[in-house]
Amino acid sequence: MEGDLEVWAGSLSNYRVVVLLVNRGPVSSEITAHWDDIGLPPNTAVVTRDLWLHMEWKQRPAGNLTATVASHGCKMFVLKPVS
């Protein structure tokens, strides 16, 4: 938690991690989930599935995930490590 911004994470099966980014503030903000804070090894590349948009990101983040979250909004992702 950093001010009005929160990162929540939990383990799933097959080494996947679910990540919730929450913005309780009055303006849109970028929120970053760092791998060392959410239980992934450093520099691990992941397939990122946006659960609200029902789609996978084209890029494969490694080390952290950053997304812009609307005021009083949230975004939720499933991260699956790739080799």
MDAnalysis code that builds the backbone (N, CA, C; Angstrom):
import MDAnalysis as mda
import numpy as np

u = mda.Universe.empty(249, n_residues=83, atom_resindex=np.repeat(np.arange(83), 3), trajectory=True)
u.add_TopologyAttr("name", ["N", "CA", "C"] * 83)
u.add_TopologyAttr("resid", np.arange(1, 84))
u.add_TopologyAttr("resname", ["MET", "GLU", "GLY", "ASP", "LEU", "GLU", "VAL", "TRP", "ALA", "GLY", "SER", "LEU", "SER", "ASN", "TYR", "ARG", "VAL", "VAL", "VAL", "LEU", "LEU", "VAL", "ASN", "ARG", "GLY", "PRO", "VAL", "SER", "SER", "GLU", "ILE", "THR", "ALA", "HIS", "TRP", "ASP", "ASP", "ILE", "GLY", "LEU", "PRO", "PRO", "ASN", "THR", "ALA", "VAL", "VAL", "THR", "ARG", "ASP", "LEU", "TRP", "LEU", "HIS", "MET", "GLU", "TRP", "LYS", "GLN", "ARG", "PRO", "ALA", "GLY", "ASN", "LEU", "THR", "ALA", "THR", "VAL", "ALA", "SER", "HIS", "GLY", "CYS", "LYS", "MET", "PHE", "VAL", "LEU", "LYS", "PRO", "VAL", "SER"])
u.atoms.positions = np.array([
    [0.846, -1.173, 0.000],
    [0.000, 0.000, 0.000],
    [0.889, 1.232, 0.000],
    [0.536, 2.181, -0.813],
    [1.256, 3.446, -0.886],
    [0.223, 4.553, -1.051],
    [-0.114, 5.223, 0.046],
    [-1.159, 6.239, -0.017],
    [-2.498, 5.611, -0.377],
    [-3.103, 6.116, -1.472],
    [-4.399, 5.610, -1.929],
    [-4.285, 4.418, -2.875],
    [-3.059, 3.971, -3.149],
    [-2.832, 2.903, -4.120],
    [-2.488, 1.601, -3.407],
    [-3.101, 0.500, -3.861],
    [-2.877, -0.799, -3.230],
    [-2.591, -1.866, -4.278],
    [-1.739, -2.821, -3.913],
    [-1.469, -3.999, -4.730],
    [-1.756, -5.220, -3.867],
    [-2.641, -6.078, -4.343],
    [-2.971, -7.330, -3.666],
    [-2.575, -8.467, -4.604],
    [-2.066, -9.555, -4.063],
    [-1.657, -10.688, -4.891],
    [-1.866, -11.996, -4.141],
    [-2.035, -13.064, -4.911],
    [-2.185, -14.386, -4.315],
    [-1.760, -15.456, -5.306],
    [-1.358, -16.580, -4.767],
    [-0.899, -17.705, -5.586],
    [-2.074, -18.486, -6.138],
    [-1.902, -18.976, -7.361],
    [-2.865, -19.859, -8.006],
    [-2.139, -21.141, -8.401],
    [-2.843, -22.096, -8.950],
    [-2.214, -23.338, -9.411],
    [-1.290, -23.073, -10.594],
    [-0.393, -24.015, -10.863],
    [0.522, -23.960, -12.005],
    [1.403, -22.709, -12.002],
    [1.834, -22.274, -10.829],
    [2.766, -21.153, -10.645],
    [2.203, -19.800, -11.074],
    [0.903, -19.726, -11.277],
    [0.286, -18.457, -11.655],
    [0.072, -17.597, -10.416],
    [-0.045, -16.281, -10.657],
    [-0.286, -15.323, -9.581],
    [-1.426, -14.413, -10.012],
    [-2.386, -14.174, -9.121],
    [-3.445, -13.214, -9.389],
    [-3.034, -11.895, -8.736],
    [-3.251, -10.778, -9.456],
    [-2.854, -9.455, -8.961],
    [-4.042, -8.508, -9.088],
    [-4.327, -7.792, -8.012],
    [-5.381, -6.787, -7.994],
    [-4.735, -5.434, -7.705],
    [-4.965, -4.460, -8.589],
    [-4.473, -3.094, -8.397],
    [-5.666, -2.221, -8.042],
    [-5.604, -1.520, -6.919],
    [-6.731, -0.731, -6.423],
    [-6.304, 0.726, -6.255],
    [-7.130, 1.638, -6.780],
    [-6.895, 3.073, -6.632],
    [-8.056, 3.664, -5.847],
    [-7.814, 4.014, -4.599],
    [-8.847, 4.618, -3.753],
    [-8.826, 6.147, -3.824],
    [-7.938, 6.678, -4.654],
    [-7.735, 8.120, -4.744],
    [-8.699, 8.827, -5.685],
    [-8.625, 10.187, -5.709],
    [-9.544, 11.003, -6.506],
    [-9.131, 11.184, -7.966],
    [-7.948, 10.692, -8.376],
    [-7.484, 10.831, -9.766],
    [-6.919, 9.505, -10.269],
    [-6.918, 9.323, -11.601],
    [-6.302, 8.137, -12.197],
    [-4.821, 8.103, -11.840],
    [-4.293, 6.922, -11.617],
    [-2.886, 6.777, -11.251],
    [-2.314, 5.497, -11.822],
    [-1.000, 5.535, -12.115],
    [-0.292, 4.318, -12.486],
    [0.042, 3.565, -11.211],
    [-0.161, 2.257, -11.240],
    [0.169, 1.400, -10.101],
    [1.096, 0.307, -10.617],
    [2.161, 0.037, -9.874],
    [3.131, -0.981, -10.271],
    [3.185, -2.095, -9.242],
    [3.080, -3.329, -9.736],
    [3.278, -4.522, -8.904],
    [4.662, -5.059, -9.234],
    [5.554, -5.084, -8.251],
    [6.915, -5.584, -8.437],
    [6.953, -7.070, -8.100],
    [7.669, -7.827, -8.929],
    [7.723, -9.277, -8.748],
    [8.158, -9.683, -7.350],
    [9.168, -9.009, -6.802],
    [9.644, -9.412, -5.471],
    [8.593, -9.183, -4.387],
    [7.609, -8.329, -4.641],
    [6.536, -8.094, -3.671],
    [5.377, -9.081, -3.813],
    [5.267, -9.729, -4.989],
    [4.109, -10.595, -5.220],
    [4.480, -12.071, -5.374],
    [5.749, -12.398, -5.131],
    [6.140, -13.808, -5.082],
    [6.636, -14.415, -6.378],
    [7.014, -13.587, -7.348],
    [7.601, -14.118, -8.580],
    [9.109, -13.882, -8.572],
    [9.890, -14.796, -9.157],
    [11.335, -14.583, -9.236],
    [11.653, -13.351, -10.091],
    [12.720, -12.608, -9.741],
    [13.097, -11.413, -10.507],
    [13.312, -11.748, -11.987],
    [12.971, -10.815, -12.851],
    [13.162, -10.910, -14.307],
    [12.378, -12.028, -14.976],
    [11.428, -12.635, -14.278],
    [10.573, -13.645, -14.894],
    [9.618, -12.951, -15.862],
    [9.563, -13.436, -17.104],
    [8.584, -12.918, -18.064],
    [7.263, -13.650, -17.830],
    [6.171, -12.939, -18.012],
    [4.855, -13.527, -17.761],
    [3.889, -13.235, -18.906],
    [2.959, -14.158, -19.112],
    [1.793, -13.894, -19.934],
    [0.791, -13.235, -18.998],
    [0.259, -12.089, -19.414],
    [-0.638, -11.306, -18.563],
    [-2.054, -11.352, -19.121],
    [-2.973, -11.858, -18.333],
    [-4.385, -11.883, -18.732],
    [-5.150, -10.853, -17.923],
    [-5.778, -9.907, -18.619],
    [-6.624, -8.888, -17.993],
    [-7.994, -9.519, -17.774],
    [-8.366, -9.700, -16.510],
    [-9.626, -10.390, -16.214],
    [-10.856, -9.538, -16.498],
    [-10.725, -8.213, -16.495],
    [-11.885, -7.361, -16.775],
    [-12.134, -7.269, -18.284],
    [-11.047, -7.225, -19.082],
    [-11.187, -7.111, -20.536],
    [-11.247, -8.472, -21.239],
    [-10.997, -9.554, -20.493],
    [-11.032, -10.917, -21.037],
    [-10.057, -11.080, -22.209],
    [-8.834, -10.551, -22.022],
    [-7.845, -10.667, -23.085],
    [-6.430, -10.703, -22.519],
    [-5.505, -11.262, -23.318],
    [-4.101, -11.285, -22.919],
    [-3.385, -10.080, -23.516],
    [-2.419, -9.553, -22.746],
    [-1.583, -8.468, -23.245],
    [-0.636, -9.016, -24.296],
    [-0.294, -8.199, -25.296],
    [0.671, -8.611, -26.319],
    [2.087, -8.637, -25.759],
    [2.427, -7.646, -24.936],
    [3.769, -7.622, -24.342],
    [3.836, -8.602, -23.176],
    [5.046, -9.017, -22.856],
    [5.273, -9.949, -21.742],
    [6.129, -9.240, -20.702],
    [5.509, -8.630, -19.695],
    [6.272, -7.912, -18.676],
    [7.250, -8.838, -17.947],
    [8.360, -8.262, -17.524],
    [9.360, -8.998, -16.735],
    [9.841, -8.079, -15.628],
    [9.717, -8.512, -14.383],
    [10.188, -7.722, -13.246],
    [9.109, -6.923, -12.551],
    [8.127, -6.427, -13.329],
    [7.008, -5.698, -12.729],
    [5.903, -5.526, -13.753],
    [4.736, -5.153, -13.266],
    [3.577, -4.886, -14.107],
    [3.046, -3.522, -13.703],
    [2.847, -2.644, -14.683],
    [2.313, -1.308, -14.410],
    [1.058, -1.092, -15.235],
    [0.022, -0.563, -14.598],
    [-1.222, -0.253, -15.295],
    [-1.801, 1.034, -14.722],
    [-2.497, 1.782, -15.566],
    [-3.202, 2.983, -15.115],
    [-4.582, 2.563, -14.631],
    [-4.895, 2.980, -13.409],
    [-6.169, 2.604, -12.787],
    [-6.967, 3.877, -12.523],
    [-8.210, 3.882, -12.952],
    [-9.078, 5.043, -12.776],
    [-9.323, 5.340, -11.296],
    [-9.715, 6.572, -11.023],
    [-10.083, 6.976, -9.671],
    [-11.149, 6.038, -9.113],
    [-10.949, 5.562, -7.906],
    [-11.877, 4.654, -7.222],
    [-12.141, 3.381, -8.032],
    [-11.129, 2.949, -8.786],
    [-11.285, 1.771, -9.630],
    [-10.288, 0.684, -9.272],
    [-10.365, -0.412, -10.013],
    [-9.414, -1.506, -9.828],
    [-9.231, -2.241, -11.142],
    [-8.118, -2.967, -11.246],
    [-7.836, -3.842, -12.374],
    [-7.305, -5.143, -11.794],
    [-7.634, -6.238, -12.480],
    [-7.227, -7.541, -11.976],
    [-6.612, -8.362, -13.106],
    [-5.499, -9.041, -12.783],
    [-4.738, -9.790, -13.780],
    [-4.345, -11.167, -13.242],
    [-4.162, -12.112, -14.167],
    [-3.525, -13.384, -13.840],
    [-2.213, -13.403, -14.602],
    [-1.122, -13.651, -13.873],
    [0.217, -13.688, -14.450],
    [0.681, -15.133, -14.512],
    [1.119, -15.567, -15.697],
    [1.587, -16.938, -15.872],
    [3.031, -16.884, -16.377],
    [3.998, -17.341, -15.560],
    [5.403, -17.335, -15.986],
    [5.604, -18.148, -17.261],
    [6.487, -17.633, -18.134],
    [6.841, -18.342, -19.361],
    [8.328, -18.624, -19.365],
    [8.737, -19.673, -20.088],
    [10.155, -20.006, -20.118],
    [10.848, -19.318, -21.262],
])
